[in-house]
Amino acid sequence: LVLFPFVHLSDKIGDPNITMKIMEDFHGKLLSFGYAVDRAPFGWEKVFSLTSKGHPLAESSRTIRP
């Protein structure tokens, strides 16, 4: 697993200090369950490329809240 903070996908941006703490805690919890986990650096500019066959409008972003 890779924990990758994509702030631009959210309509509600949290406090960076709190967010970093949550990411650190989540990373530690996943490691304790035996998962192989990496974290992308927080605040860095990222590039993500994905090529696939399909309709040009077949991708979307979702926000799921409790």
Backbone as XML, in Angstrom:
<?xml version="1.0"?>
<chain id="A" units="angstrom">
  <residue number="1" name="LEU">
    <atom name="N" x="0.829" y="-1.171" z="0.000"/>
    <atom name="CA" x="0.000" y="0.000" z="0.000"/>
    <atom name="C" x="0.877" y="1.239" z="0.000"/>
  </residue>
  <residue number="2" name="VAL">
    <atom name="N" x="0.381" y="2.292" z="-0.629"/>
    <atom name="CA" x="1.061" y="3.587" z="-0.579"/>
    <atom name="C" x="0.054" y="4.625" z="-0.108"/>
  </residue>
  <residue number="3" name="LEU">
    <atom name="N" x="0.362" y="5.304" z="0.985"/>
    <atom name="CA" x="-0.477" y="6.400" z="1.467"/>
    <atom name="C" x="-0.031" y="7.655" z="0.740"/>
  </residue>
  <residue number="4" name="PHE">
    <atom name="N" x="-0.964" y="8.234" z="-0.006"/>
    <atom name="CA" x="-0.639" y="9.331" z="-0.909"/>
    <atom name="C" x="-1.599" y="10.482" z="-0.650"/>
  </residue>
  <residue number="5" name="PRO">
    <atom name="N" x="-1.161" y="11.572" z="-0.029"/>
    <atom name="CA" x="-2.069" y="12.680" z="0.275"/>
    <atom name="C" x="-2.371" y="13.527" z="-0.964"/>
  </residue>
  <residue number="6" name="PHE">
    <atom name="N" x="-3.604" y="13.438" z="-1.437"/>
    <atom name="CA" x="-4.052" y="14.226" z="-2.587"/>
    <atom name="C" x="-5.008" y="15.302" z="-2.098"/>
  </residue>
  <residue number="7" name="VAL">
    <atom name="N" x="-4.499" y="16.421" z="-1.634"/>
    <atom name="CA" x="-5.350" y="17.466" z="-1.071"/>
    <atom name="C" x="-6.277" y="18.070" z="-2.125"/>
  </residue>
  <residue number="8" name="HIS">
    <atom name="N" x="-5.865" y="18.104" z="-3.375"/>
    <atom name="CA" x="-6.680" y="18.745" z="-4.406"/>
    <atom name="C" x="-7.941" y="17.952" z="-4.755"/>
  </residue>
  <residue number="9" name="LEU">
    <atom name="N" x="-8.089" y="16.726" z="-4.241"/>
    <atom name="CA" x="-9.292" y="15.941" z="-4.517"/>
    <atom name="C" x="-10.404" y="16.206" z="-3.509"/>
  </residue>
  <residue number="10" name="SER">
    <atom name="N" x="-10.141" y="17.016" z="-2.514"/>
    <atom name="CA" x="-11.124" y="17.260" z="-1.460"/>
    <atom name="C" x="-11.704" y="18.662" z="-1.554"/>
  </residue>
  <residue number="11" name="ASP">
    <atom name="N" x="-12.959" y="18.784" z="-1.145"/>
    <atom name="CA" x="-13.569" y="20.109" z="-1.073"/>
    <atom name="C" x="-13.430" y="20.709" z="0.324"/>
  </residue>
  <residue number="12" name="LYS">
    <atom name="N" x="-12.905" y="19.915" z="1.279"/>
    <atom name="CA" x="-12.681" y="20.387" z="2.648"/>
    <atom name="C" x="-11.242" y="20.058" z="3.048"/>
  </residue>
  <residue number="13" name="ILE">
    <atom name="N" x="-10.383" y="21.066" z="3.028"/>
    <atom name="CA" x="-8.963" y="20.863" z="3.312"/>
    <atom name="C" x="-8.721" y="21.008" z="4.812"/>
  </residue>
  <residue number="14" name="GLY">
    <atom name="N" x="-8.082" y="20.010" z="5.401"/>
    <atom name="CA" x="-7.809" y="20.011" z="6.833"/>
    <atom name="C" x="-6.514" y="20.720" z="7.182"/>
  </residue>
  <residue number="15" name="ASP">
    <atom name="N" x="-6.299" y="20.903" z="8.465"/>
    <atom name="CA" x="-5.070" y="21.491" z="8.981"/>
    <atom name="C" x="-3.900" y="20.561" z="8.651"/>
  </residue>
  <residue number="16" name="PRO">
    <atom name="N" x="-2.829" y="21.073" z="8.023"/>
    <atom name="CA" x="-1.708" y="20.210" z="7.626"/>
    <atom name="C" x="-1.073" y="19.448" z="8.788"/>
  </residue>
  <residue number="17" name="ASN">
    <atom name="N" x="-0.948" y="20.078" z="9.963"/>
    <atom name="CA" x="-0.335" y="19.400" z="11.109"/>
    <atom name="C" x="-1.182" y="18.221" z="11.580"/>
  </residue>
  <residue number="18" name="ILE">
    <atom name="N" x="-2.483" y="18.415" z="11.631"/>
    <atom name="CA" x="-3.384" y="17.332" z="12.036"/>
    <atom name="C" x="-3.377" y="16.229" z="10.986"/>
  </residue>
  <residue number="19" name="THR">
    <atom name="N" x="-3.393" y="16.638" z="9.723"/>
    <atom name="CA" x="-3.395" y="15.665" z="8.628"/>
    <atom name="C" x="-2.126" y="14.818" z="8.642"/>
  </residue>
  <residue number="20" name="MET">
    <atom name="N" x="-0.977" y="15.444" z="8.872"/>
    <atom name="CA" x="0.277" y="14.687" z="8.933"/>
    <atom name="C" x="0.253" y="13.690" z="10.085"/>
  </residue>
  <residue number="21" name="LYS">
    <atom name="N" x="-0.298" y="14.090" z="11.230"/>
    <atom name="CA" x="-0.397" y="13.192" z="12.386"/>
    <atom name="C" x="-1.298" y="12.002" z="12.059"/>
  </residue>
  <residue number="22" name="ILE">
    <atom name="N" x="-2.431" y="12.254" z="11.406"/>
    <atom name="CA" x="-3.343" y="11.172" z="11.012"/>
    <atom name="C" x="-2.640" y="10.209" z="10.063"/>
  </residue>
  <residue number="23" name="MET">
    <atom name="N" x="-1.906" y="10.760" z="9.083"/>
    <atom name="CA" x="-1.180" y="9.914" z="8.126"/>
    <atom name="C" x="-0.131" y="9.057" z="8.842"/>
  </residue>
  <residue number="24" name="GLU">
    <atom name="N" x="0.586" y="9.649" z="9.785"/>
    <atom name="CA" x="1.600" y="8.899" z="10.543"/>
    <atom name="C" x="0.955" y="7.785" z="11.367"/>
  </residue>
  <residue number="25" name="ASP">
    <atom name="N" x="-0.155" y="8.105" z="12.036"/>
    <atom name="CA" x="-0.852" y="7.101" z="12.852"/>
    <atom name="C" x="-1.406" y="5.969" z="11.986"/>
  </residue>
  <residue number="26" name="PHE">
    <atom name="N" x="-1.998" y="6.326" z="10.847"/>
    <atom name="CA" x="-2.563" y="5.327" z="9.939"/>
    <atom name="C" x="-1.458" y="4.429" z="9.389"/>
  </residue>
  <residue number="27" name="HIS">
    <atom name="N" x="-0.325" y="5.028" z="9.039"/>
    <atom name="CA" x="0.831" y="4.274" z="8.544"/>
    <atom name="C" x="1.287" y="3.261" z="9.594"/>
  </residue>
  <residue number="28" name="GLY">
    <atom name="N" x="1.423" y="3.719" z="10.831"/>
    <atom name="CA" x="1.845" y="2.830" z="11.914"/>
    <atom name="C" x="0.857" y="1.711" z="12.168"/>
  </residue>
  <residue number="29" name="LYS">
    <atom name="N" x="-0.430" y="2.018" z="12.118"/>
    <atom name="CA" x="-1.466" y="1.007" z="12.354"/>
    <atom name="C" x="-1.421" y="-0.060" z="11.257"/>
  </residue>
  <residue number="30" name="LEU">
    <atom name="N" x="-1.292" y="0.359" z="9.999"/>
    <atom name="CA" x="-1.216" y="-0.609" z="8.901"/>
    <atom name="C" x="0.025" y="-1.490" z="9.035"/>
  </residue>
  <residue number="31" name="LEU">
    <atom name="N" x="1.154" y="-0.891" z="9.418"/>
    <atom name="CA" x="2.371" y="-1.681" z="9.634"/>
    <atom name="C" x="2.166" y="-2.703" z="10.745"/>
  </residue>
  <residue number="32" name="SER">
    <atom name="N" x="1.470" y="-2.306" z="11.818"/>
    <atom name="CA" x="1.253" y="-3.222" z="12.945"/>
    <atom name="C" x="0.372" y="-4.409" z="12.559"/>
  </residue>
  <residue number="33" name="PHE">
    <atom name="N" x="-0.447" y="-4.240" z="11.516"/>
    <atom name="CA" x="-1.273" y="-5.339" z="11.017"/>
    <atom name="C" x="-0.532" y="-6.187" z="9.984"/>
  </residue>
  <residue number="34" name="GLY">
    <atom name="N" x="0.735" y="-5.846" z="9.717"/>
    <atom name="CA" x="1.547" y="-6.650" z="8.819"/>
    <atom name="C" x="1.526" y="-6.228" z="7.360"/>
  </residue>
  <residue number="35" name="TYR">
    <atom name="N" x="0.930" y="-5.087" z="7.057"/>
    <atom name="CA" x="0.910" y="-4.613" z="5.673"/>
    <atom name="C" x="2.255" y="-3.994" z="5.306"/>
  </residue>
  <residue number="36" name="ALA">
    <atom name="N" x="2.645" y="-4.144" z="4.050"/>
    <atom name="CA" x="3.802" y="-3.433" z="3.513"/>
    <atom name="C" x="3.288" y="-2.061" z="3.084"/>
  </residue>
  <residue number="37" name="VAL">
    <atom name="N" x="3.754" y="-1.011" z="3.745"/>
    <atom name="CA" x="3.196" y="0.330" z="3.534"/>
    <atom name="C" x="4.311" y="1.336" z="3.306"/>
  </residue>
  <residue number="38" name="ASP">
    <atom name="N" x="4.112" y="2.209" z="2.337"/>
    <atom name="CA" x="4.987" y="3.354" z="2.112"/>
    <atom name="C" x="4.134" y="4.611" z="2.169"/>
  </residue>
  <residue number="39" name="ARG">
    <atom name="N" x="4.793" y="5.732" z="2.440"/>
    <atom name="CA" x="4.104" y="7.022" z="2.451"/>
    <atom name="C" x="4.781" y="7.950" z="1.468"/>
  </residue>
  <residue number="40" name="ALA">
    <atom name="N" x="3.986" y="8.609" z="0.646"/>
    <atom name="CA" x="4.531" y="9.654" z="-0.210"/>
    <atom name="C" x="4.806" y="10.874" z="0.664"/>
  </residue>
  <residue number="41" name="PRO">
    <atom name="N" x="5.833" y="11.650" z="0.358"/>
    <atom name="CA" x="6.133" y="12.833" z="1.165"/>
    <atom name="C" x="4.963" y="13.816" z="1.171"/>
  </residue>
  <residue number="42" name="PHE">
    <atom name="N" x="4.633" y="14.312" z="2.338"/>
    <atom name="CA" x="3.525" y="15.250" z="2.499"/>
    <atom name="C" x="3.944" y="16.624" z="1.981"/>
  </residue>
  <residue number="43" name="GLY">
    <atom name="N" x="3.111" y="17.213" z="1.123"/>
    <atom name="CA" x="3.374" y="18.557" z="0.626"/>
    <atom name="C" x="4.209" y="18.631" z="-0.637"/>
  </residue>
  <residue number="44" name="TRP">
    <atom name="N" x="4.688" y="17.514" z="-1.115"/>
    <atom name="CA" x="5.459" y="17.530" z="-2.351"/>
    <atom name="C" x="4.524" y="17.578" z="-3.541"/>
  </residue>
  <residue number="45" name="GLU">
    <atom name="N" x="5.016" y="18.104" z="-4.624"/>
    <atom name="CA" x="4.292" y="18.078" z="-5.888"/>
    <atom name="C" x="4.376" y="16.663" z="-6.431"/>
  </residue>
  <residue number="46" name="LYS">
    <atom name="N" x="3.266" y="16.119" z="-6.876"/>
    <atom name="CA" x="3.238" y="14.720" z="-7.315"/>
    <atom name="C" x="2.746" y="14.613" z="-8.758"/>
  </residue>
  <residue number="47" name="VAL">
    <atom name="N" x="3.181" y="13.573" z="-9.424"/>
    <atom name="CA" x="2.702" y="13.262" z="-10.761"/>
    <atom name="C" x="2.224" y="11.825" z="-10.744"/>
  </residue>
  <residue number="48" name="PHE">
    <atom name="N" x="1.023" y="11.615" z="-11.244"/>
    <atom name="CA" x="0.463" y="10.271" z="-11.316"/>
    <atom name="C" x="-0.076" y="10.082" z="-12.721"/>
  </residue>
  <residue number="49" name="SER">
    <atom name="N" x="0.452" y="9.122" z="-13.441"/>
    <atom name="CA" x="0.009" y="8.850" z="-14.802"/>
    <atom name="C" x="-0.612" y="7.472" z="-14.868"/>
  </residue>
  <residue number="50" name="LEU">
    <atom name="N" x="-1.728" y="7.391" z="-15.555"/>
    <atom name="CA" x="-2.414" y="6.118" z="-15.722"/>
    <atom name="C" x="-2.972" y="6.073" z="-17.130"/>
  </residue>
  <residue number="51" name="THR">
    <atom name="N" x="-2.664" y="5.021" z="-17.842"/>
    <atom name="CA" x="-3.181" y="4.843" z="-19.184"/>
    <atom name="C" x="-4.046" y="3.598" z="-19.197"/>
  </residue>
  <residue number="52" name="SER">
    <atom name="N" x="-5.251" y="3.741" z="-19.728"/>
    <atom name="CA" x="-6.145" y="2.587" z="-19.817"/>
    <atom name="C" x="-7.091" y="2.772" z="-20.991"/>
  </residue>
  <residue number="53" name="LYS">
    <atom name="N" x="-7.620" y="1.665" z="-21.447"/>
    <atom name="CA" x="-8.623" y="1.715" z="-22.499"/>
    <atom name="C" x="-9.972" y="1.975" z="-21.847"/>
  </residue>
  <residue number="54" name="GLY">
    <atom name="N" x="-10.794" y="2.720" z="-22.507"/>
    <atom name="CA" x="-12.118" y="2.985" z="-21.963"/>
    <atom name="C" x="-12.646" y="4.327" z="-22.437"/>
  </residue>
  <residue number="55" name="HIS">
    <atom name="N" x="-13.864" y="4.604" z="-22.064"/>
    <atom name="CA" x="-14.518" y="5.851" z="-22.430"/>
    <atom name="C" x="-13.807" y="7.018" z="-21.741"/>
  </residue>
  <residue number="56" name="PRO">
    <atom name="N" x="-13.633" y="8.152" z="-22.424"/>
    <atom name="CA" x="-12.928" y="9.287" z="-21.826"/>
    <atom name="C" x="-13.570" y="9.804" z="-20.530"/>
  </residue>
  <residue number="57" name="LEU">
    <atom name="N" x="-14.856" y="9.587" z="-20.344"/>
    <atom name="CA" x="-15.535" y="10.062" z="-19.135"/>
    <atom name="C" x="-15.753" y="8.947" z="-18.116"/>
  </residue>
  <residue number="58" name="ALA">
    <atom name="N" x="-15.000" y="7.848" z="-18.235"/>
    <atom name="CA" x="-15.208" y="6.682" z="-17.369"/>
    <atom name="C" x="-14.460" y="6.773" z="-16.040"/>
  </residue>
  <residue number="59" name="GLU">
    <atom name="N" x="-13.834" y="7.893" z="-15.740"/>
    <atom name="CA" x="-13.145" y="8.022" z="-14.456"/>
    <atom name="C" x="-13.828" y="9.107" z="-13.635"/>
  </residue>
  <residue number="60" name="SER">
    <atom name="N" x="-13.766" y="8.950" z="-12.321"/>
    <atom name="CA" x="-14.391" y="9.933" z="-11.440"/>
    <atom name="C" x="-13.714" y="9.912" z="-10.081"/>
  </residue>
  <residue number="61" name="SER">
    <atom name="N" x="-13.976" y="10.936" z="-9.309"/>
    <atom name="CA" x="-13.463" y="11.032" z="-7.945"/>
    <atom name="C" x="-14.650" y="11.024" z="-6.996"/>
  </residue>
  <residue number="62" name="ARG">
    <atom name="N" x="-14.505" y="10.350" z="-5.859"/>
    <atom name="CA" x="-15.588" y="10.264" z="-4.876"/>
    <atom name="C" x="-15.069" y="10.707" z="-3.515"/>
  </residue>
  <residue number="63" name="THR">
    <atom name="N" x="-15.913" y="11.374" z="-2.767"/>
    <atom name="CA" x="-15.642" y="11.699" z="-1.374"/>
    <atom name="C" x="-16.624" y="10.903" z="-0.537"/>
  </residue>
  <residue number="64" name="ILE">
    <atom name="N" x="-16.100" y="10.081" z="0.376"/>
    <atom name="CA" x="-16.946" y="9.234" z="1.219"/>
    <atom name="C" x="-16.775" y="9.692" z="2.656"/>
  </residue>
  <residue number="65" name="ARG">
    <atom name="N" x="-17.885" y="10.036" z="3.271"/>
    <atom name="CA" x="-17.851" y="10.511" z="4.658"/>
    <atom name="C" x="-18.748" y="9.640" z="5.517"/>
  </residue>
  <residue number="66" name="PRO">
    <atom name="N" x="-18.407" y="9.506" z="6.810"/>
    <atom name="CA" x="-19.272" y="8.707" z="7.699"/>
    <atom name="C" x="-20.620" y="9.379" z="7.916"/>
  </residue>
</chain>
